[in-house]
Amino acid sequence: MAKKLFERYDDHFKTQAIRLAQELGPSRAASQLGVTTSILQYWRKAHQVKKKISKQDIAKMIGA
């Protein structure tokens, strides 16, 4: 049987992981969650981009 190469995580898990990394630091959070620090950094950057796009979309909708 083939070995599973990666795990998929839902958005809620990623958001909670980002919060944990802010509280404990990326290394401790990654260790507790069983993920790498680089994936936490990637999730944090992706989350920031997503938030920025959402704010821009809202501004366009209200005509600001």
Helices and strands as residue ranges (DSSP letters): H 11-24, H 26-33, H 37-62
